[in-house]
Amino acid sequence: MRNSLKENVFIISNLIKEYDKEKYQQIFKDSDVRFNIIGTDGVVIYDSKKYNEEYELENHSTRKEVVAVKNNEIGFDIRKSSISTQTMAYYAEKRVNKEGENVIIRVSKNYGETQKTLKIILLTELLFFTLLNVVIHSFYKNYLKRDMYRKIEIIERYLKYEGKGENLYFERDTWILNLWDVVQKWQQQNLENIVDLNREKRILHQIISSIDASICLFDEKLKLIIKNSRFNYLYEKDRVDYLNLIKDIEIIDVMKKAINQKQNQKLEVYIPRLKRYFSVNVKFLDQDQRYLLSVKDITQTKGMIEVQKTFISNVSHELKTPLTNIKGYVIALEDAPEPLKIQFIKTIKNNIDKLENIIVDFLNITKIEGSKIVNIQKIPVEKLKIELNLSLSERIKTSGAVIKYNLNLLNKQEELKIDFEKILTIIKNLVENAIIYKGDKTPEIEISIIETKSRYKIGVKDNGIGMAPDDMEKVFERFYRVDKARTSNKAGTGLGLSIVKELVEICGGKIDIISKEGKGSIFIFTILK
């Protein structure tokens, strides 16, 4: 309704720009649409139904549609006319007339008549579609439905007994052909889903198998549903009841506690027959009334804890000994005769050196564990020699050690592409060990560097006390020290060679030992360029 009145306003607005009111009176005098031209002060200038009687009409400035237009809103309203008892729809817009004056064009139409017309149309359509629905329903029930069921039965039989149906056709029946296409796509999708499910099942099995723990799932009757193969030695073969399946009472006790309390349980247990520690974790899956048992071997973790305890014990001992010596000699220094003071000061200095070495070892091991980054740079061999001599100058001077170099490099500039700090630390620790464990000999040390296209092979050879075969297997373990009876007067935390091995591995290489007791040792390691 409003759009229709709006269109009339548009037509009339074009007329008032070109013609006088006598002209558009001729056009609209027989129209069922009534329109007014109203001044901005509310005075009716023209009325198509009260032509030349406009002076008798009331001022329209308070009409809702007129007020709305003045406020720049949509001027539309439905109400009973003040002249007649009919319900009218009014629409107004602000326009410009032929004289260039701002006026309000208002169009009105009998809304009651329109409603009656709409009701008649709606009733007619309702009756028509009701009748159409009855006819369609009857047709569907008596023919289409039976025909559709027959064709669906054909599709069903074909899928069940005759294969995938690539050659099944329904001539001149687009709907059933489309349905058949949908069924084929659905069947293909199902086959693909089965393949995907099998793949996901296989992946899940691989994941469960790769977990570093034994996983067992039991139902509410405590029968085994699924189990991975990790730590199979904990279970009896071909048993499904948990009491018969699990070999060790220590794990069964944790299971029983979870079952009785219907709560999660976690406990560390020691199994004497295996001489190993395990973390046993039982989760009660309340929703499914199932129990998930996971068993993880934590023997190595326990061992690391013992290593840490050993570490603390060793550190405490190694720090305490030089500190006690320093304190004792400082006290004795106050009253010592002059000849002894030099000896006491020398002893104090030696103990300070021991403390410094211990602290450097701690800093190095912490630094290694904190960063695995390799910083490769071109470094002159001469720089490596100078830094090595500076860092070990005191030990070299005291021991009278002789260090020789044997170089076989591909470049004439004698440059190395290495992580300088790491390689310096490795060689320094090996040379320092060669000086410390020299026995009664003057240390003779040979450092060889051989370069290939992809790596360096570096060797440190000494003439020291050497090692027994058992020691060579353990010497790279943290805190391990060669026969304490032979090295009791040597300072160290047992971290030196452990640091060497970790740095070599960070640089992409490995280290080996050739050694014989009383004949010395050769440490050979390779690193990537």
ROBA-655505 format. One line per field, with one value per residue (C-alpha): residue in one letter; residue number from 0; x, z, y. Coordinates in Angstrom, 1 decimal, padded with zeros to 4 digits. Each point is the difference from the previous one (the first is absolute). Example, Ala and Ser with C-alpha at 12.3 -4.5 7.8 and 13.67 -1.06 7.14 Angstrom:
# ROBA-655505
aa	c(A, S)
i	c(0, 1)
x	c(012.3, 001.4)
z	c(007.8, -000.7)
y	c(-004.5, 003.4)
***
This chain:
# ROBA-655505
aa	c(M, R, N, S, L, K, E, N, V, F, I, I, S, N, L, I, K, E, Y, D, K, E, K, Y, Q, Q, I, F, K, D, S, D, V, R, F, N, I, I, G, T, D, G, V, V, I, Y, D, S, K, K, Y, N, E, E, Y, E, L, E, N, H, S, T, R, K, E, V, V, A, V, K, N, N, E, I, G, F, D, I, R, K, S, S, I, S, T, Q, T, M, A, Y, Y, A, E, K, R, V, N, K, E, G, E, N, V, I, I, R, V, S, K, N, Y, G, E, T, Q, K, T, L, K, I, I, L, L, T, E, L, L, F, F, T, L, L, N, V, V, I, H, S, F, Y, K, N, Y, L, K, R, D, M, Y, R, K, I, E, I, I, E, R, Y, L, K, Y, E, G, K, G, E, N, L, Y, F, E, R, D, T, W, I, L, N, L, W, D, V, V, Q, K, W, Q, Q, Q, N, L, E, N, I, V, D, L, N, R, E, K, R, I, L, H, Q, I, I, S, S, I, D, A, S, I, C, L, F, D, E, K, L, K, L, I, I, K, N, S, R, F, N, Y, L, Y, E, K, D, R, V, D, Y, L, N, L, I, K, D, I, E, I, I, D, V, M, K, K, A, I, N, Q, K, Q, N, Q, K, L, E, V, Y, I, P, R, L, K, R, Y, F, S, V, N, V, K, F, L, D, Q, D, Q, R, Y, L, L, S, V, K, D, I, T, Q, T, K, G, M, I, E, V, Q, K, T, F, I, S, N, V, S, H, E, L, K, T, P, L, T, N, I, K, G, Y, V, I, A, L, E, D, A, P, E, P, L, K, I, Q, F, I, K, T, I, K, N, N, I, D, K, L, E, N, I, I, V, D, F, L, N, I, T, K, I, E, G, S, K, I, V, N, I, Q, K, I, P, V, E, K, L, K, I, E, L, N, L, S, L, S, E, R, I, K, T, S, G, A, V, I, K, Y, N, L, N, L, L, N, K, Q, E, E, L, K, I, D, F, E, K, I, L, T, I, I, K, N, L, V, E, N, A, I, I, Y, K, G, D, K, T, P, E, I, E, I, S, I, I, E, T, K, S, R, Y, K, I, G, V, K, D, N, G, I, G, M, A, P, D, D, M, E, K, V, F, E, R, F, Y, R, V, D, K, A, R, T, S, N, K, A, G, T, G, L, G, L, S, I, V, K, E, L, V, E, I, C, G, G, K, I, D, I, I, S, K, E, G, K, G, S, I, F, I, F, T, I, L, K)
i	c(0, 1, 2, 3, 4, 5, 6, 7, 8, 9, 10, 11, 12, 13, 14, 15, 16, 17, 18, 19, 20, 21, 22, 23, 24, 25, 26, 27, 28, 29, 30, 31, 32, 33, 34, 35, 36, 37, 38, 39, 40, 41, 42, 43, 44, 45, 46, 47, 48, 49, 50, 51, 52, 53, 54, 55, 56, 57, 58, 59, 60, 61, 62, 63, 64, 65, 66, 67, 68, 69, 70, 71, 72, 73, 74, 75, 76, 77, 78, 79, 80, 81, 82, 83, 84, 85, 86, 87, 88, 89, 90, 91, 92, 93, 94, 95, 96, 97, 98, 99, 100, 101, 102, 103, 104, 105, 106, 107, 108, 109, 110, 111, 112, 113, 114, 115, 116, 117, 118, 119, 120, 121, 122, 123, 124, 125, 126, 127, 128, 129, 130, 131, 132, 133, 134, 135, 136, 137, 138, 139, 140, 141, 142, 143, 144, 145, 146, 147, 148, 149, 150, 151, 152, 153, 154, 155, 156, 157, 158, 159, 160, 161, 162, 163, 164, 165, 166, 167, 168, 169, 170, 171, 172, 173, 174, 175, 176, 177, 178, 179, 180, 181, 182, 183, 184, 185, 186, 187, 188, 189, 190, 191, 192, 193, 194, 195, 196, 197, 198, 199, 200, 201, 202, 203, 204, 205, 206, 207, 208, 209, 210, 211, 212, 213, 214, 215, 216, 217, 218, 219, 220, 221, 222, 223, 224, 225, 226, 227, 228, 229, 230, 231, 232, 233, 234, 235, 236, 237, 238, 239, 240, 241, 242, 243, 244, 245, 246, 247, 248, 249, 250, 251, 252, 253, 254, 255, 256, 257, 258, 259, 260, 261, 262, 263, 264, 265, 266, 267, 268, 269, 270, 271, 272, 273, 274, 275, 276, 277, 278, 279, 280, 281, 282, 283, 284, 285, 286, 287, 288, 289, 290, 291, 292, 293, 294, 295, 296, 297, 298, 299, 300, 301, 302, 303, 304, 305, 306, 307, 308, 309, 310, 311, 312, 313, 314, 315, 316, 317, 318, 319, 320, 321, 322, 323, 324, 325, 326, 327, 328, 329, 330, 331, 332, 333, 334, 335, 336, 337, 338, 339, 340, 341, 342, 343, 344, 345, 346, 347, 348, 349, 350, 351, 352, 353, 354, 355, 356, 357, 358, 359, 360, 361, 362, 363, 364, 365, 366, 367, 368, 369, 370, 371, 372, 373, 374, 375, 376, 377, 378, 379, 380, 381, 382, 383, 384, 385, 386, 387, 388, 389, 390, 391, 392, 393, 394, 395, 396, 397, 398, 399, 400, 401, 402, 403, 404, 405, 406, 407, 408, 409, 410, 411, 412, 413, 414, 415, 416, 417, 418, 419, 420, 421, 422, 423, 424, 425, 426, 427, 428, 429, 430, 431, 432, 433, 434, 435, 436, 437, 438, 439, 440, 441, 442, 443, 444, 445, 446, 447, 448, 449, 450, 451, 452, 453, 454, 455, 456, 457, 458, 459, 460, 461, 462, 463, 464, 465, 466, 467, 468, 469, 470, 471, 472, 473, 474, 475, 476, 477, 478, 479, 480, 481, 482, 483, 484, 485, 486, 487, 488, 489, 490, 491, 492, 493, 494, 495, 496, 497, 498, 499, 500, 501, 502, 503, 504, 505, 506, 507, 508, 509, 510, 511, 512, 513, 514, 515, 516, 517, 518, 519, 520, 521, 522, 523, 524, 525, 526, 527, 528)
x	c(000.0, 002.7, 002.1, -003.1, -000.7, 003.7, -000.1, -003.0, 001.9, 002.9, -002.4, -001.8, 003.3, 001.0, -003.4, 000.1, 003.4, -001.5, -003.7, -002.5, -002.6, -002.7, 001.9, 000.6, -003.6, -001.1, 002.3, -001.0, -003.6, -001.3, 002.8, -000.7, 003.3, -000.3, 002.9, 000.7, 002.5, 000.7, 002.0, 002.8, -002.3, -002.7, -002.4, -001.6, 000.9, -001.6, -002.3, -001.0, -003.4, -000.7, 001.2, -000.7, -001.3, 003.4, -000.7, -002.6, 002.5, 001.8, 003.6, 002.0, 003.2, -000.9, -000.7, 002.5, 001.3, 000.5, 001.8, 002.3, 000.9, 000.9, 002.3, 001.6, -001.6, -002.1, -003.5, -002.3, -003.1, -003.2, -003.1, -003.6, -000.7, -001.2, -002.5, -001.4, 000.0, 002.2, 003.5, 002.6, 003.7, 002.0, 003.4, 001.8, 003.3, 001.5, 000.4, 000.4, -002.9, 000.2, 000.6, 003.0, -001.8, 000.4, -003.3, -001.1, -001.7, -002.4, -001.7, -002.7, -002.0, -002.8, 001.8, -003.2, -000.7, 003.5, -000.4, -003.2, 001.7, 003.0, -002.3, -001.9, 003.2, 001.4, -003.1, -000.1, 003.7, -000.6, -002.9, 002.0, 003.1, -002.1, -001.6, 003.4, 001.4, -002.8, 000.5, 003.8, -000.4, -002.4, 002.3, 003.0, -001.8, -001.4, 002.8, 003.2, 000.5, -000.4, 002.3, 002.6, 000.0, 000.3, 003.0, 001.7, -000.5, 001.7, 003.0, 000.1, 000.0, 002.6, 002.3, -000.5, 000.3, 001.3, 003.0, 000.7, -002.6, 002.1, -002.4, -003.4, -002.2, -003.5, -001.0, -001.9, -000.1, 002.3, -000.9, 000.8, 003.2, 001.0, -000.8, 002.0, 002.9, -000.3, -000.1, 003.1, 001.9, -001.1, 001.1, 003.4, 000.3, -000.7, 002.8, 002.4, -001.0, 000.7, 003.4, 000.6, -001.1, 002.3, 002.9, -000.8, -000.3, 003.4, 001.5, -001.6, 001.5, 003.5, -000.3, -001.0, 002.8, 002.5, -000.9, 002.8, -002.3, -002.2, -003.7, -002.8, -003.7, -002.5, -003.8, -002.3, 000.4, 003.8, 000.5, 002.8, -001.3, 003.3, 003.7, 003.2, 003.1, 002.2, 001.4, -001.7, 002.2, -002.4, -002.9, -001.0, -000.7, -003.6, -001.6, -002.9, -000.9, 002.2, 000.8, 001.3, 001.5, 002.2, 003.0, 001.1, -001.9, 001.4, -002.0, -003.1, -000.1, -000.3, -002.7, -002.0, 000.2, -001.4, -002.8, -001.0, -000.1, -001.0, 002.6, 003.2, 003.1, 003.7, 002.9, 003.7, 000.8, 003.2, -000.3, 002.6, 000.0, 000.9, 002.1, -001.7, -002.2, -003.3, -002.6, -003.4, -003.0, -003.6, -002.7, -003.7, -002.1, -003.2, -002.1, 000.8, 000.7, 003.4, 003.5, 003.1, 003.3, 003.3, 003.3, 003.3, 003.5, 001.6, 003.2, 002.1, -001.7, 000.7, 003.6, 000.1, -001.1, 002.7, 002.5, -001.2, 000.5, 003.5, 000.5, -000.9, 002.1, 003.0, -000.3, -000.3, 003.1, 002.0, -000.9, 000.5, 003.5, 001.7, -002.1, 001.2, 003.6, -000.2, -001.6, 002.6, 003.0, -001.3, -000.3, 003.5, 001.4, -000.5, 002.6, 002.1, 003.7, 001.1, 001.5, -003.4, -002.1, 001.0, -000.9, -003.4, -000.8, 000.8, -002.2, -002.9, 000.4, -000.1, -003.2, -001.5, 000.9, -001.9, -003.1, 000.2, 000.2, -003.1, -002.0, 001.0, -001.1, -003.4, -000.4, 000.9, -002.4, -002.8, 000.8, 000.0, -003.4, -001.4, 000.9, 000.6, 000.8, 003.2, 001.6, 002.3, 002.7, 003.3, 002.7, 003.8, 001.7, 002.5, -002.8, -001.0, 003.6, 000.4, -003.3, 000.8, 003.5, -001.5, -002.7, 002.5, 003.1, 000.3, -000.3, 002.3, 002.6, -000.3, 000.1, 002.5, -002.5, 001.0, -002.8, 000.5, -002.3, -000.5, -002.1, -001.4, -002.4, -001.5, 000.3, 003.4, -001.2, -000.1, -003.5, -002.6, -003.8, -001.0, -001.9, 003.1, -001.2, -001.2, 003.1, 002.3, -001.8, 000.3, 003.7, 000.7, -001.7, 001.9, 003.4, -000.7, -000.8, 003.2, 002.0, -001.9, 000.3, 003.7, 001.3, 003.7, 000.8, 000.3, -003.2, 000.5, -003.2, -000.7, -003.0, -000.8, -002.6, -000.9, -002.5, -002.3, -002.7, -002.8, 001.7, 003.1, 001.7, 001.8, 002.2, 001.6, 002.8, 001.8, 002.6, -001.8, -001.2, -002.5, -003.2, -001.3, -002.6, -002.8, 000.8, -000.1, -003.7, -001.0, 002.3, -002.5, -002.7, -000.6, 001.9, 001.9, 003.7, 002.7, 001.2, -000.1, 003.0, 002.2, -001.6, -000.8, 002.2, -001.6, -002.7, -003.1, -003.8, 000.1, -001.8, 002.9, -000.3, -003.8, 000.1, 002.3, -002.3, -003.1, 001.7, 001.3, -003.5, -001.5, 002.6, -001.3, 002.8, 001.1, 003.0, 002.1, 002.9, 003.1, 001.8, 002.3, 001.0, 003.4, 000.3, -002.3, -003.3, -001.2, -003.3, -001.3, -003.2, -001.6, -002.2, -001.9, 001.1)
z	c(000.0, 001.0, -003.1, -002.2, 001.6, -000.3, -003.7, -000.3, 001.8, -002.4, -003.0, 001.5, 001.0, -003.7, -001.0, 002.4, -001.3, -003.5, 000.3, 001.9, 002.3, -002.7, -002.2, 002.6, 001.2, -003.5, 000.4, 003.5, 000.3, -000.7, 001.8, 003.2, 001.4, 001.8, 000.3, 001.6, -000.4, 003.4, 000.8, 002.6, 002.3, -000.2, -002.3, -002.7, -003.4, -002.1, 000.7, -002.9, 001.6, 001.3, -002.9, 000.4, 003.6, 001.6, 002.1, 001.9, 001.0, 003.4, 000.4, -000.4, 001.9, 002.8, -002.2, 001.0, -003.6, -000.4, 003.3, -000.9, -003.3, 001.7, 002.4, -003.0, 000.8, -002.1, -000.3, 000.2, 002.1, 000.0, 001.8, -000.4, -002.1, 001.8, -002.9, -000.4, 002.1, -002.3, 000.9, -002.2, -000.6, -000.3, -001.5, -000.2, -001.4, -000.3, -003.6, -002.0, -002.2, -003.3, 001.8, 001.8, 003.4, 002.5, 000.4, 001.5, -002.4, 001.9, -001.7, 001.7, -000.9, 001.5, 002.2, 000.8, -003.6, -000.5, 003.0, -001.3, -003.4, 001.7, 002.1, -003.0, -001.8, 003.0, 000.5, -003.7, 000.1, 003.2, -001.6, -003.1, 001.7, 002.4, -002.9, -001.8, 003.1, 000.2, -003.7, 000.4, 003.2, -001.7, -003.1, 002.3, 002.0, -002.9, -002.4, 000.8, 003.4, -001.3, -003.0, 002.3, 002.4, -003.0, -001.3, 003.4, 000.4, -003.3, 001.2, 003.3, -001.7, -002.4, 002.8, 002.0, -002.7, -003.2, 000.8, 000.1, -002.7, -002.7, -002.7, 001.7, -001.9, 000.3, -003.3, -000.2, 003.8, 001.0, 003.7, 000.5, -002.0, 002.3, 003.0, -001.5, -000.4, 003.6, 001.2, -002.1, 001.4, 003.5, -000.5, -001.4, 003.0, 002.4, -001.7, 000.3, 003.7, 000.6, -001.5, 002.1, 003.1, -000.6, -000.6, 003.2, 001.9, -001.4, 001.0, 003.5, 000.4, -001.1, 002.4, 002.9, -000.9, -000.1, 003.5, 002.5, 002.4, 000.2, -000.6, 001.0, -000.2, 002.1, -000.2, 003.0, 000.5, 000.0, -003.2, -002.3, -003.0, -001.5, 000.9, -001.8, -000.1, 002.2, 003.0, -001.0, 002.6, 002.6, -001.2, -000.6, -003.6, -001.2, 003.3, 000.1, 003.7, 001.8, 002.9, -002.3, -002.5, 002.3, 001.3, 002.9, 003.2, 000.3, -003.1, 001.0, 003.4, -001.7, -002.3, 002.9, 001.8, -003.0, -000.5, 003.7, 000.2, -003.6, -000.1, -001.8, 001.5, -000.6, 001.7, -000.5, 000.6, 000.1, -001.6, 001.6, -002.7, -002.6, 002.3, -001.6, 001.0, -001.7, 000.2, 000.1, -000.9, 000.0, -001.3, 000.7, -003.0, 001.8, -003.2, -001.5, 003.3, -001.3, 001.4, -001.9, 001.4, -001.1, 001.2, -000.7, 000.8, 002.1, 000.9, -002.0, 001.6, 003.4, -001.1, -001.0, 003.4, 001.5, -002.4, 001.3, 003.5, -001.0, -001.7, 003.2, 002.1, -002.3, -000.3, 003.8, 000.5, -002.8, 001.2, 003.7, -000.4, -001.6, 002.1, 003.2, -001.2, -000.9, 003.4, 001.9, -001.8, 000.2, 003.8, 000.1, -002.2, 002.7, 002.4, -002.4, -000.3, -003.2, -001.8, 000.4, -001.2, -003.6, 000.2, 001.6, -002.6, -002.7, 001.6, 000.3, -003.7, -001.0, 001.9, -001.6, -003.4, 001.0, 000.9, -003.2, -002.0, 001.8, -000.6, -003.7, -000.4, 001.5, -002.2, -003.1, 000.7, 000.7, -003.2, -002.1, 001.4, -000.6, -003.6, -002.9, -002.6, -002.0, -001.1, -003.0, -000.9, -001.8, 002.6, -000.6, 001.5, 001.6, 002.1, 001.3, 001.0, 001.7, 002.0, 001.0, 001.3, 001.9, 001.7, 001.1, 000.4, 003.7, -000.3, -003.0, 001.9, 003.2, -001.7, -002.7, -002.6, -003.7, -002.5, -003.7, -002.9, -003.1, -002.6, -003.3, -001.3, -003.5, 000.1, -000.1, 002.4, 002.8, 001.0, 001.7, -000.5, 003.6, 003.0, 001.7, 003.6, -000.1, -001.8, 002.3, 003.1, -001.4, -000.7, 003.2, 002.1, -001.8, 000.3, 003.6, 000.8, -001.8, 002.3, 003.2, -000.6, -001.2, 002.7, 000.6, -003.5, -001.6, -002.0, -003.8, -001.9, -003.7, -001.5, -003.6, -002.2, -003.4, -002.3, -002.5, -002.2, 002.6, 003.4, 002.2, 001.7, 003.2, 002.2, 003.4, 000.9, 003.4, 001.7, 003.4, 002.2, -002.5, 000.8, 000.6, -002.4, 002.6, 000.6, -003.7, -000.1, 002.9, -000.2, -001.9, 002.7, 002.2, 003.3, -000.9, 000.9, -000.7, 002.9, 003.0, 001.6, -002.9, -000.3, 003.5, -000.1, -003.2, 000.1, -002.1, 000.0, -002.6, -002.5, -002.3, -002.5, 000.3, -001.2, -002.8, -001.3, 000.1, -001.8, -002.7, -000.5, -000.3, -002.7, -001.9, 000.8, 002.3, 002.1, 000.6, 002.2, -000.6, 003.3, 001.8, 003.7, 000.5, -003.7, -000.4, -001.8, -003.4, -000.1, -003.6, -000.9, -003.2, -000.6, -002.9, -001.8)
y	c(000.0, 002.5, -000.7, 000.5, 003.4, 000.9, -000.7, 002.3, 002.8, -000.4, 000.4, 003.0, 001.7, 000.0, 001.5, 002.9, 001.0, 000.5, 000.8, 002.0, -001.6, 000.4, -002.4, -002.7, 000.4, -001.2, -003.0, -001.1, 001.1, -003.6, -001.8, -002.0, 001.4, 003.3, 002.4, 003.3, 002.7, 001.5, 003.1, -000.2, 001.9, -002.8, 001.9, -002.2, 001.5, -002.7, -003.0, -002.3, -000.8, 003.5, 002.0, 003.7, -000.7, -000.2, 003.1, -002.1, -002.6, 000.0, 000.9, -003.3, 001.0, -002.4, -003.1, -002.8, -000.5, 003.8, 000.3, -002.9, 001.6, 003.2, -002.0, -001.6, -003.4, -002.3, 001.6, -003.0, -000.7, -002.1, 001.5, 000.8, 003.1, 003.1, 000.6, -003.5, -003.2, -001.9, -001.2, 001.7, -000.5, 003.3, 000.5, 003.4, 001.3, 003.5, 001.2, 003.2, 001.4, 001.9, 003.3, -001.5, 000.0, -002.8, -001.9, -003.3, -002.5, -002.3, -003.0, -002.0, -003.1, -002.0, -002.6, -001.8, -000.8, -001.2, -002.3, -001.4, -000.7, -001.7, -002.2, -001.1, -000.8, -001.8, -002.0, -000.9, -001.1, -002.0, -001.9, -000.6, -001.3, -002.1, -001.7, -000.3, -001.6, -002.5, -000.9, -000.3, -002.1, -002.3, -000.3, -000.6, -002.6, -002.0, 000.2, 001.8, -001.5, -003.6, 000.8, 001.5, -002.9, -002.5, 001.9, 000.2, -003.7, -000.5, 002.1, -001.9, -003.4, 001.1, 001.2, -003.1, -002.7, 001.4, 002.2, 003.7, 000.9, 001.7, -001.3, 000.6, 002.5, 001.4, 001.5, 003.3, 000.4, 002.9, -000.1, -003.6, 000.3, 002.8, -002.1, -002.9, 002.4, 001.1, -003.7, -000.8, 003.0, -001.0, -003.5, 001.2, 002.4, -002.9, -002.1, 003.0, 000.4, -003.6, 000.4, 003.2, -001.8, -002.9, 002.4, 002.0, -003.3, -001.0, 003.4, -000.3, -003.4, 001.3, 002.9, -002.3, -002.3, 002.8, 001.4, -000.5, -001.7, -003.1, 000.8, -002.4, 000.8, -002.1, -000.1, 000.2, -003.8, 000.5, -001.8, 001.2, 002.0, 001.2, 000.0, 001.2, -002.1, 002.2, -001.9, -003.3, -001.7, 001.5, -002.1, -003.7, -000.9, -000.6, 001.0, 002.6, 000.1, 002.6, -002.3, -002.7, 002.4, 002.1, -001.9, 002.2, 000.6, 003.5, 001.1, -002.1, 001.8, 003.4, -001.3, -001.4, 003.3, 001.8, -002.6, 000.1, 003.8, 000.7, 002.7, 000.8, -001.5, 000.8, -001.7, -000.7, -003.7, -002.1, -003.5, -002.2, -002.7, 002.6, 002.2, 003.1, 002.9, 000.6, 002.9, -001.7, 002.3, -001.2, 002.3, -000.8, 001.0, 000.7, 000.6, -003.4, -001.8, -001.0, 000.0, 001.1, -001.4, 001.6, -001.3, 001.9, -001.1, 002.8, -001.8, 002.4, 003.0, -001.5, -000.5, 003.7, 000.9, -002.1, 001.7, 003.4, -001.2, -001.1, 003.3, 001.9, -002.3, 000.3, 003.8, 000.3, -002.1, 001.7, 003.5, -000.9, -001.3, 003.0, 002.4, -001.8, 000.1, 003.7, 000.9, -002.1, 001.5, 003.5, -000.4, -001.6, 002.7, 002.7, -001.6, -002.0, 000.8, 001.8, -003.1, -001.8, 002.9, -000.5, -003.7, 000.8, 002.6, -002.5, -002.6, 002.5, 001.0, -003.7, -000.4, 003.1, -001.5, -003.1, 002.0, 002.0, -003.3, -001.4, 003.2, 000.1, -003.6, 000.9, 003.1, -002.1, -002.8, 002.6, 001.8, -003.1, -001.1, 003.5, 000.3, -002.4, 002.7, -000.4, 003.3, -000.8, 002.6, 000.1, 000.0, 000.0, -003.0, 002.4, 001.6, -003.5, -000.6, 003.4, -000.3, -003.6, 001.0, 003.0, -002.1, -002.7, 002.2, -000.7, -003.7, -000.2, 002.1, -002.0, -003.5, 000.9, -001.4, 000.0, 000.5, -000.8, 000.5, -002.2, 001.8, -001.4, 002.7, 000.5, 003.8, 001.9, 002.7, -002.7, 001.0, -002.2, 000.2, -000.9, 001.2, 001.5, 000.0, -003.6, -001.4, 002.0, -001.4, -003.6, 000.2, 001.9, -002.7, -002.8, 001.8, 000.9, -003.7, -001.0, 002.3, -001.0, -003.7, 000.0, -002.3, 000.5, 001.1, 003.4, 000.4, -000.3, 000.9, -000.1, 001.7, -001.1, 001.6, -001.7, 001.7, -001.7, 001.4, -000.3, -000.3, 000.3, -002.9, 001.2, -002.1, 000.7, -002.4, -000.1, -002.1, -000.2, -002.8, -001.4, -001.9, -003.5, -001.3, 000.2, 003.7, 000.8, -001.2, 002.3, 002.9, 002.2, -000.5, 003.0, 000.0, -003.1, 000.1, -002.5, -002.1, 002.3, -001.7, 001.1, 003.5, 001.0, 003.0, 001.3, 002.6, -000.3, -000.7, -002.8, 002.3, 000.8, -002.8, 000.0, 003.6, -001.0, -002.7, 002.2, 002.8, -002.4, -001.3, 003.5, 000.7, -003.0, -002.5, -002.8, -000.7, -003.2, -001.0, -002.1, -000.6, -002.3, 000.1, 001.6, 000.9, 002.9, 000.8, 001.3, 001.8, 000.2, 001.9, 001.2, 003.1, 001.3, 003.2)
***
